[in-house]
Amino acid sequence: MVAVIPLSDASRRPTRFPTVTACIIALNVAVFLLELSNGDPFVTHWSVIPADIVAGHRWITMLTAMFMHGSWSHIIANMVFLWAFGPEVEDSMSAPSYLRFYLAGGLVATLAQIAATPGLWWHQMANKSLPILVQKYMSAPSRCQKRNSHLRVCLCQMKK
């Protein structure tokens, strides 16, 4: 199996340092380290449990679960993807708009997960709404100036 890992988009160079993207990555890493050090009680407390949300409880987890990851490969893949596409999207918006965009995309993905599995009474680390998250980032460059795209990628062999 071969994986394509985005490294950057050579035709879309940001004009300023992507502060919000860097902060989001740092927050994701910090939360992941908390997950590793505090174990299942931490994960259960801060993860979305769809049945709880449907019952009107623990709504804050719709925000906190956005920053949680189920494994090293999960966080690494997400942060590489975010670093490859986030800076250009952030550059095309103001920093506050980009942060709102990021959070709104995460909330839409979480709500889609809840709608798909409203009776689920345990937490799920891997959000099944990945297509929404991918679409969020892939459609965002349409707000950017139209330029020739030269996406740099890394092909990696993955073992089962």
C-alpha positions in Angstrom: 0.0 0.0 0.0 1.3 3.5 -0.9 0.3 6.7 0.9 0.6 10.2 -0.5 1.6 12.7 2.1 1.2 16.4 1.3 4.3 18.4 2.1 3.4 21.8 0.7 1.9 23.6 -2.2 4.8 25.2 -4.0 2.7 27.7 -5.9 1.0 29.1 -2.9 3.5 30.6 -0.6 2.1 32.5 2.4 3.1 36.1 2.8 3.3 35.9 6.6 4.1 33.3 9.3 1.0 31.0 9.9 0.6 31.8 13.6 -2.9 30.3 14.0 -1.9 27.1 12.2 1.1 26.8 14.4 -0.9 27.4 17.5 -3.6 24.8 16.4 -0.8 22.2 15.8 0.7 23.0 19.2 -2.6 22.6 20.9 -3.3 19.3 19.2 0.1 18.0 20.2 -0.4 19.2 23.8 -3.8 17.5 24.1 -2.4 14.3 22.6 0.4 14.3 25.2 -2.3 14.8 27.9 -4.2 11.8 26.4 -1.0 9.7 26.6 -0.2 10.7 30.1 -3.7 10.6 31.6 -5.1 7.6 29.8 -8.7 6.4 29.3 -10.3 8.6 32.1 -9.0 11.8 30.3 -10.1 10.5 26.9 -13.6 9.5 28.1 -14.1 12.8 29.9 -13.2 15.0 26.9 -14.4 12.9 23.9 -17.8 13.3 22.2 -20.3 10.6 23.2 -23.2 11.1 20.8 -25.8 9.8 23.1 -24.8 12.4 25.7 -24.9 15.3 23.2 -28.4 14.1 22.0 -29.5 14.1 25.6 -28.3 17.7 26.0 -25.2 16.9 28.2 -21.5 17.5 27.8 -21.8 19.9 24.8 -18.3 21.3 25.5 -16.9 17.9 24.2 -18.0 19.0 20.7 -15.1 21.5 21.0 -12.6 19.5 23.0 -12.9 16.3 20.9 -11.7 18.4 17.9 -8.2 18.3 19.3 -8.0 14.6 20.3 -6.4 11.9 18.3 -6.5 8.1 18.6 -2.9 7.2 17.7 0.5 8.5 16.7 -0.3 7.9 13.1 -3.6 9.8 13.4 -2.0 12.9 14.9 1.0 12.8 12.6 -1.1 12.5 9.5 -3.5 15.2 10.6 -0.8 17.7 11.6 1.2 17.1 8.3 -2.0 17.7 6.4 -2.8 20.8 8.4 0.8 22.2 7.9 0.6 21.5 4.2 -2.6 23.3 3.5 -3.3 25.5 6.6 -0.8 28.3 6.0 -2.1 29.2 2.6 -5.7 29.1 3.9 -4.7 31.2 6.9 -2.9 33.7 4.6 -6.0 34.2 2.5 -8.1 35.1 5.5 -7.5 37.2 8.6 -6.2 35.2 11.6 -9.6 35.4 13.5 -11.5 34.4 10.3 -9.2 31.4 9.8 -9.7 30.3 13.4 -13.5 30.6 13.1 -13.2 28.6 9.8 -11.2 25.8 11.5 -13.5 25.6 14.5 -16.7 25.7 12.3 -15.3 22.9 10.1 -14.6 20.8 13.2 -18.0 21.4 14.6 -19.7 20.5 11.4 -17.7 17.2 11.3 -18.6 16.5 14.9 -22.3 17.2 14.3 -22.2 14.9 11.2 -20.8 12.2 13.4 -23.5 12.7 16.0 -26.2 12.7 13.4 -24.8 9.4 11.9 -24.6 7.7 15.3 -27.0 9.5 17.7 -27.4 6.5 20.1 -23.8 5.7 20.5 -22.9 5.7 24.2 -19.2 5.4 24.0 -16.5 7.7 22.6 -15.0 7.4 19.2 -11.6 8.8 18.7 -11.5 8.6 15.0 -14.1 10.9 13.5 -15.9 9.2 10.7 -16.5 12.6 9.1 -13.1 12.8 7.5 -14.6 13.7 4.1 -16.0 16.9 5.7 -12.6 17.8 7.2 -10.8 17.2 3.9 -13.4 19.2 2.0 -13.0 22.0 4.4 -9.3 22.4 3.5 -9.5 21.5 -0.1 -12.3 24.0 -0.8 -10.7 26.8 1.2 -8.0 27.6 -1.4 -10.8 28.6 -3.8 -10.8 31.8 -1.7 -7.2 32.2 -2.4 -5.9 33.8 -5.6 -6.0 31.5 -8.6 -2.5 30.3 -9.4 -1.0 27.3 -11.0 -0.9 24.5 -8.4 2.3 22.5 -7.8 1.5 20.3 -4.9 4.6 18.6 -3.4 4.0 15.2 -2.0 5.9 12.4 -0.4 5.0 8.8 -1.5 5.5 6.4 1.4 5.2 2.6 1.5 2.9 1.5 4.3 3.0 -2.0 5.8 0.0 -3.7 7.0 
